[in-house]
Every structure is written in structure tokens, then in C-alpha cells.
Amino acid sequence: MSSLLIVDSGEGIATVTLNRPDKRNALSVALRRELADAFEKLGGEPEVAVVVVTGAGSAFCAGMDKAEFGGDAAHRRDLFETSTRLFDALAKLPRPTIAAVNGPALGGGFALAAACDVRLAAPGAAFGHPEIALGIPPSYGALLRTLPDQVAREMAFTGRIVDAAEALALGIVRAVDPDVLSRAWALAREMARHGPKVLEQTKRLMIEAGGGVAERAWEAEMALFREALFGEGT
């Protein structure tokens, strides 16, 4: 891996750290590709029982890197395909995943946290999909995965951002802790003591149970994302 991503493993726990603190860990094409590589690789490592995802610096992830929007056809294809591959890899990762949300998780960053099985937050964390202000449909699937339907719809239509306290009250996160990474590791150790095999079996049951409707919603969402952002149909 390059300096864009740090992967550390020990005690059956892999910690994946987005490492673009100067860009608030925005998801560039290169970072999305490395994250997908990491999730796919970790899914095949038998000694890894749990995966923790966090960000370096003051943000978890500010979303897609808007500086890379546009470009020629080949670049637009990279933008779309790396996004699809990243979220597919995380959704299909056959291990429990914990998001240690150390700061704002917005847009694609919210979707990244939402795709994890459990979310923990630092007091300075924030969550939302503000893309609608840019004329881009938000990831309603990420909102609906973490929120009651009416709240998900309200946040999707307004682009409202919620702080850590409200995120806890709404159920977006399981807990708020000033030392969110240590809290995530403690939870990961509690999970990991059961061993990788049964955790993988349990996660695969969850993946199977979430198929069908969730997969169709994801396909529709990505088609709309491509059309809205790059002026391309399905």
C-alpha cells in the first residue's frame, strides 16, 4: 500500500486508516482503488477476524474528491468503476467491520461508515449527505441503512448534517467516545475472541439476508449517480 492508506494487523484485528489528512481523507480514485484492494485482500486472510476503519487527522472522510470530478471519458470511467468496486468490496467483506468515526463523515464518507456493521463516533464527528446542494442525489441507501425512513428522507431532501450527539440519538452510531479508536479496538477484541470462522459464517448470513432488494437499490443508486454527476445514462 502507498501512503494513502495504512493497514495494521494484530490480535486478529486489521485497522484500515484513510491517510489523506490534508484533504480530509477525501476519496480520490487512487484511495478508492487502494481501499477496494485492502478490503478484498483482508477478506481472504484467515487470521483476520475483525476490520476497523478510521481516518487520519481531524476527519473520517469528507466524501468523494470533488477536485477529480469531470475529465475525459477514461477518467470518468475510473471515477465510477472505483466507486462501485470500493463499496461492493466493503459490503461483501466476510468479516465484521467497525467504523471508528473520528471526525466528519460526509457524502461518500457517510456511505463508507454506513456500509460498516457497527459505527462508533468521536464527539467531533458529523454525518450527512450534503450532495443535493450540488445537484447530486445522495446515497439514500446509506441513510436508510442507518436511519428510520422518515428521518432518512428528510436528510436526503435537505442535505442536513447531524452532529455526534444527534447521530447517537438517531441510532446512526452505537456510542460516542473521545477515544473512539480505543473503543473500536475494545469492541473488535470482544468480537475476535469468538474466532474468525464463526464470525465469517455470521457475516455471510447477514450478507445473504441483505440481498435482493438492497442489491437492486444499489444498482439504481449507482445509475443515478453516474447520470447526475457525469451526464451519462445507464
C-alpha positions as a Markdown table, in Angstrom:
| # | Residue | x | y | z |
|---|---|---|---|---|
| 1 | Met | 0.0 | 0.0 | 0.0 |
| 2 | Ser | 1.1 | 3.6 | -0.6 |
| 3 | Ser | 1.0 | 6.4 | 2.0 |
| 4 | Leu | -2.7 | 7.0 | 1.1 |
| 5 | Leu | -3.8 | 4.0 | 3.2 |
| 6 | Ile | -2.3 | 2.4 | 6.3 |
| 7 | Val | -3.2 | -1.2 | 7.2 |
| 8 | Asp | -2.1 | -2.6 | 10.5 |
| 9 | Ser | -2.9 | -6.0 | 11.9 |
| 10 | Gly | -2.6 | -7.6 | 15.3 |
| 11 | Glu | -4.7 | -9.7 | 17.7 |
| 12 | Gly | -6.9 | -10.8 | 14.9 |
| 13 | Ile | -7.8 | -7.2 | 14.1 |
| 14 | Ala | -7.0 | -5.2 | 11.0 |
| 15 | Thr | -7.1 | -1.4 | 11.2 |
| 16 | Val | -7.6 | 0.4 | 7.9 |
| 17 | Thr | -6.7 | 4.1 | 8.1 |
| 18 | Leu | -7.5 | 6.5 | 5.3 |
| 19 | Asn | -4.4 | 8.7 | 5.2 |
| 20 | Arg | -5.1 | 11.9 | 3.3 |
| 21 | Pro | -5.5 | 14.2 | 6.3 |
| 22 | Asp | -4.6 | 17.3 | 4.3 |
| 23 | Lys | -7.6 | 16.5 | 2.1 |
| 24 | Arg | -9.8 | 15.4 | 5.0 |
| 25 | Asn | -9.4 | 11.9 | 3.6 |
| 26 | Ala | -11.4 | 12.6 | 0.5 |
| 27 | Leu | -11.9 | 9.6 | -1.7 |
| 28 | Ser | -9.7 | 10.1 | -4.7 |
| 29 | Val | -9.6 | 7.5 | -7.4 |
| 30 | Ala | -6.3 | 6.2 | -6.1 |
| 31 | Leu | -7.6 | 5.9 | -2.5 |
| 32 | Arg | -10.8 | 4.2 | -3.6 |
| 33 | Arg | -8.7 | 1.7 | -5.5 |
| 34 | Glu | -6.4 | 1.0 | -2.6 |
| 35 | Leu | -9.4 | 0.7 | -0.2 |
| 36 | Ala | -11.0 | -1.9 | -2.5 |
| 37 | Asp | -7.7 | -3.8 | -2.8 |
| 38 | Ala | -7.4 | -3.8 | 1.0 |
| 39 | Phe | -10.9 | -5.0 | 1.7 |
| 40 | Glu | -10.6 | -7.7 | -0.9 |
| 41 | Lys | -7.3 | -8.9 | 0.5 |
| 42 | Leu | -8.4 | -8.8 | 4.1 |
| 43 | Gly | -11.4 | -10.9 | 3.2 |
| 44 | Gly | -9.1 | -13.7 | 2.3 |
| 45 | Glu | -6.8 | -13.6 | 5.3 |
| 46 | Pro | -7.8 | -16.3 | 7.7 |
| 47 | Glu | -6.1 | -14.7 | 10.7 |
| 48 | Val | -8.1 | -11.5 | 10.4 |
| 49 | Ala | -11.3 | -11.7 | 12.4 |
| 50 | Val | -12.5 | -8.1 | 12.5 |
| 51 | Val | -11.7 | -5.0 | 10.4 |
| 52 | Val | -11.7 | -1.4 | 11.9 |
| 53 | Val | -12.0 | 1.5 | 9.5 |
| 54 | Thr | -10.9 | 5.0 | 10.6 |
| 55 | Gly | -9.4 | 8.3 | 9.3 |
| 56 | Ala | -6.1 | 10.1 | 9.9 |
| 57 | Gly | -6.3 | 13.6 | 11.2 |
| 58 | Ser | -9.4 | 15.5 | 12.1 |
| 59 | Ala | -11.8 | 13.9 | 9.6 |
| 60 | Phe | -13.1 | 10.4 | 9.0 |
| 61 | Cys | -13.8 | 11.1 | 5.3 |
| 62 | Ala | -15.1 | 14.2 | 3.6 |
| 63 | Gly | -16.6 | 12.2 | 0.7 |
| 64 | Met | -15.6 | 11.9 | -2.9 |
| 65 | Asp | -12.7 | 14.2 | -4.0 |
| 66 | Lys | -14.5 | 16.9 | -6.0 |
| 67 | Ala | -11.2 | 18.0 | -7.5 |
| 68 | Glu | -11.3 | 14.9 | -9.6 |
| 69 | Phe | -14.8 | 15.3 | -11.0 |
| 70 | Gly | -15.2 | 15.7 | -14.7 |
| 71 | Gly | -12.3 | 14.9 | -17.1 |
| 72 | Asp | -12.3 | 12.7 | -20.2 |
| 73 | Ala | -14.3 | 9.5 | -20.8 |
| 74 | Ala | -11.5 | 7.3 | -19.4 |
| 75 | His | -11.2 | 9.3 | -16.2 |
| 76 | Arg | -15.0 | 9.4 | -15.7 |
| 77 | Arg | -15.0 | 5.6 | -16.1 |
| 78 | Asp | -12.3 | 5.3 | -13.4 |
| 79 | Leu | -14.4 | 7.6 | -11.1 |
| 80 | Phe | -17.4 | 5.4 | -11.5 |
| 81 | Glu | -15.8 | 2.0 | -11.5 |
| 82 | Thr | -13.6 | 2.6 | -8.5 |
| 83 | Ser | -16.6 | 3.8 | -6.5 |
| 84 | Thr | -18.6 | 0.7 | -7.4 |
| 85 | Arg | -15.7 | -1.6 | -6.6 |
| 86 | Leu | -15.0 | 0.0 | -3.3 |
| 87 | Phe | -18.5 | -0.2 | -1.9 |
| 88 | Asp | -19.0 | -3.7 | -3.3 |
| 89 | Ala | -15.8 | -4.9 | -1.6 |
| 90 | Leu | -16.8 | -3.4 | 1.7 |
| 91 | Ala | -20.4 | -4.7 | 1.5 |
| 92 | Lys | -19.1 | -8.3 | 0.7 |
| 93 | Leu | -16.2 | -8.3 | 3.2 |
| 94 | Pro | -16.8 | -11.6 | 5.1 |
| 95 | Arg | -15.7 | -10.1 | 8.4 |
| 96 | Pro | -17.3 | -7.8 | 11.0 |
| 97 | Thr | -16.5 | -4.2 | 10.2 |
| 98 | Ile | -16.4 | -1.3 | 12.7 |
| 99 | Ala | -16.2 | 2.3 | 11.7 |
| 100 | Ala | -14.3 | 4.4 | 14.2 |
| 101 | Val | -15.6 | 7.8 | 13.0 |
| 102 | Asn | -13.1 | 10.3 | 14.3 |
| 103 | Gly | -14.5 | 13.4 | 12.6 |
| 104 | Pro | -16.9 | 14.4 | 9.8 |
| 105 | Ala | -18.2 | 11.6 | 7.6 |
| 106 | Leu | -20.0 | 13.3 | 4.7 |
| 107 | Gly | -21.3 | 12.1 | 1.4 |
| 108 | Gly | -19.2 | 9.1 | 0.3 |
| 109 | Gly | -17.7 | 9.2 | 3.8 |
| 110 | Phe | -21.1 | 8.7 | 5.3 |
| 111 | Ala | -21.7 | 5.8 | 2.9 |
| 112 | Leu | -18.4 | 4.3 | 3.9 |
| 113 | Ala | -19.3 | 4.4 | 7.6 |
| 114 | Ala | -22.8 | 3.2 | 6.8 |
| 115 | Ala | -21.5 | 0.2 | 5.0 |
| 116 | Cys | -19.7 | -1.0 | 8.2 |
| 117 | Asp | -21.6 | -3.3 | 10.6 |
| 118 | Val | -21.1 | -1.0 | 13.7 |
| 119 | Arg | -20.3 | 2.7 | 13.9 |
| 120 | Leu | -18.7 | 4.5 | 16.8 |
| 121 | Ala | -18.1 | 8.2 | 16.9 |
| 122 | Ala | -15.8 | 10.8 | 18.5 |
| 123 | Pro | -17.6 | 13.9 | 19.9 |
| 124 | Gly | -16.4 | 15.9 | 16.9 |
| 125 | Ala | -17.9 | 13.5 | 14.3 |
| 126 | Ala | -20.7 | 14.6 | 11.9 |
| 127 | Phe | -22.8 | 12.7 | 9.5 |
| 128 | Gly | -24.8 | 13.7 | 6.4 |
| 129 | His | -25.2 | 13.7 | 2.6 |
| 130 | Pro | -25.0 | 17.3 | 1.5 |
| 131 | Glu | -24.6 | 16.4 | -2.2 |
| 132 | Ile | -28.2 | 17.5 | -3.0 |
| 133 | Ala | -26.9 | 21.1 | -2.8 |
| 134 | Leu | -24.6 | 20.3 | -5.7 |
| 135 | Gly | -27.5 | 18.8 | -7.7 |
| 136 | Ile | -26.3 | 15.2 | -7.0 |
| 137 | Pro | -28.7 | 12.6 | -5.5 |
| 138 | Pro | -27.4 | 11.5 | -2.1 |
| 139 | Ser | -26.8 | 7.9 | -1.1 |
| 140 | Tyr | -30.3 | 7.1 | 0.2 |
| 141 | Gly | -29.3 | 3.5 | 0.7 |
| 142 | Ala | -26.7 | 4.6 | 3.3 |
| 143 | Leu | -29.2 | 6.9 | 5.0 |
| 144 | Leu | -31.9 | 4.2 | 5.1 |
| 145 | Arg | -29.4 | 1.6 | 6.4 |
| 146 | Thr | -28.7 | 3.7 | 9.4 |
| 147 | Leu | -32.0 | 5.7 | 10.0 |
| 148 | Pro | -35.7 | 5.4 | 10.3 |
| 149 | Asp | -37.4 | 6.0 | 6.9 |
| 150 | Gln | -38.8 | 9.5 | 7.6 |
| 151 | Val | -35.5 | 10.7 | 9.0 |
| 152 | Ala | -33.6 | 9.3 | 6.1 |
| 153 | Arg | -36.0 | 11.0 | 3.6 |
| 154 | Glu | -35.7 | 14.3 | 5.5 |
| 155 | Met | -31.9 | 14.2 | 5.5 |
| 156 | Ala | -31.8 | 13.2 | 1.8 |
| 157 | Phe | -34.1 | 16.0 | 0.7 |
| 158 | Thr | -32.4 | 18.7 | 2.8 |
| 159 | Gly | -28.8 | 17.7 | 3.0 |
| 160 | Arg | -28.9 | 18.3 | 6.7 |
| 161 | Ile | -25.8 | 17.3 | 8.7 |
| 162 | Val | -26.1 | 15.9 | 12.2 |
| 163 | Asp | -23.5 | 16.0 | 15.0 |
| 164 | Ala | -22.4 | 13.1 | 17.1 |
| 165 | Ala | -24.9 | 13.6 | 19.8 |
| 166 | Glu | -27.8 | 13.6 | 17.4 |
| 167 | Ala | -26.3 | 10.7 | 15.5 |
| 168 | Leu | -26.3 | 8.7 | 18.7 |
| 169 | Ala | -29.9 | 9.6 | 19.5 |
| 170 | Leu | -30.9 | 8.6 | 15.9 |
| 171 | Gly | -29.1 | 5.3 | 16.1 |
| 172 | Ile | -26.5 | 6.2 | 13.3 |
| 173 | Val | -23.8 | 5.3 | 15.8 |
| 174 | Arg | -23.7 | 2.8 | 18.7 |
| 175 | Ala | -21.7 | 5.0 | 21.0 |
| 176 | Val | -19.8 | 8.3 | 21.3 |
| 177 | Asp | -16.4 | 8.2 | 22.9 |
| 178 | Pro | -13.5 | 10.8 | 23.0 |
| 179 | Asp | -11.1 | 7.9 | 22.4 |
| 180 | Val | -13.1 | 6.4 | 19.6 |
| 181 | Leu | -10.3 | 4.2 | 18.2 |
| 182 | Ser | -9.6 | 2.5 | 21.5 |
| 183 | Arg | -13.4 | 2.0 | 21.9 |
| 184 | Ala | -13.4 | 0.4 | 18.5 |
| 185 | Trp | -10.5 | -1.9 | 19.3 |
| 186 | Ala | -12.1 | -3.0 | 22.5 |
| 187 | Leu | -15.3 | -3.9 | 20.7 |
| 188 | Ala | -13.2 | -5.7 | 18.0 |
| 189 | Arg | -11.4 | -7.7 | 20.6 |
| 190 | Glu | -14.7 | -8.7 | 22.1 |
| 191 | Met | -15.8 | -9.9 | 18.7 |
| 192 | Ala | -12.5 | -11.5 | 17.8 |
| 193 | Arg | -12.4 | -13.8 | 20.8 |
| 194 | His | -15.0 | -15.9 | 19.1 |
| 195 | Gly | -12.7 | -16.7 | 16.3 |
| 196 | Pro | -12.7 | -15.9 | 12.6 |
| 197 | Lys | -14.7 | -18.9 | 11.4 |
| 198 | Val | -17.9 | -18.3 | 13.3 |
| 199 | Leu | -17.6 | -14.5 | 12.7 |
| 200 | Glu | -17.3 | -15.2 | 8.9 |
| 201 | Gln | -20.3 | -17.5 | 9.0 |
| 202 | Thr | -22.4 | -14.9 | 10.8 |
| 203 | Lys | -21.4 | -12.2 | 8.4 |
| 204 | Arg | -22.2 | -14.3 | 5.4 |
| 205 | Leu | -25.7 | -14.9 | 6.8 |
| 206 | Met | -26.1 | -11.1 | 7.2 |
| 207 | Ile | -24.9 | -10.6 | 3.6 |
| 208 | Glu | -27.3 | -13.2 | 2.3 |
| 209 | Ala | -30.2 | -11.7 | 4.3 |
| 210 | Gly | -29.5 | -8.3 | 2.9 |
| 211 | Gly | -29.5 | -9.4 | -0.7 |
| 212 | Gly | -32.2 | -8.8 | -3.4 |
| 213 | Val | -33.8 | -5.5 | -2.6 |
| 214 | Ala | -30.6 | -4.0 | -1.3 |
| 215 | Glu | -28.7 | -5.0 | -4.4 |
| 216 | Arg | -31.4 | -3.6 | -6.7 |
| 217 | Ala | -31.4 | -0.3 | -4.7 |
| 218 | Trp | -27.6 | -0.1 | -5.0 |
| 219 | Glu | -27.7 | -0.7 | -8.8 |
| 220 | Ala | -30.3 | 2.0 | -9.2 |
| 221 | Glu | -28.4 | 4.4 | -7.0 |
| 222 | Met | -25.2 | 4.0 | -9.0 |
| 223 | Ala | -27.0 | 4.5 | -12.2 |
| 224 | Leu | -28.5 | 7.8 | -10.9 |
| 225 | Phe | -25.1 | 8.8 | -9.6 |
| 226 | Arg | -23.5 | 8.3 | -12.9 |
| 227 | Glu | -26.2 | 10.2 | -14.8 |
| 228 | Ala | -26.3 | 13.1 | -12.4 |
| 229 | Leu | -22.6 | 13.5 | -12.0 |
| 230 | Phe | -21.3 | 12.8 | -15.4 |
| 231 | Gly | -24.3 | 13.3 | -17.7 |
| 232 | Glu | -24.4 | 9.6 | -18.7 |
| 233 | Gly | -27.4 | 7.3 | -18.7 |
| 234 | Thr | -27.3 | 3.7 | -17.6 |
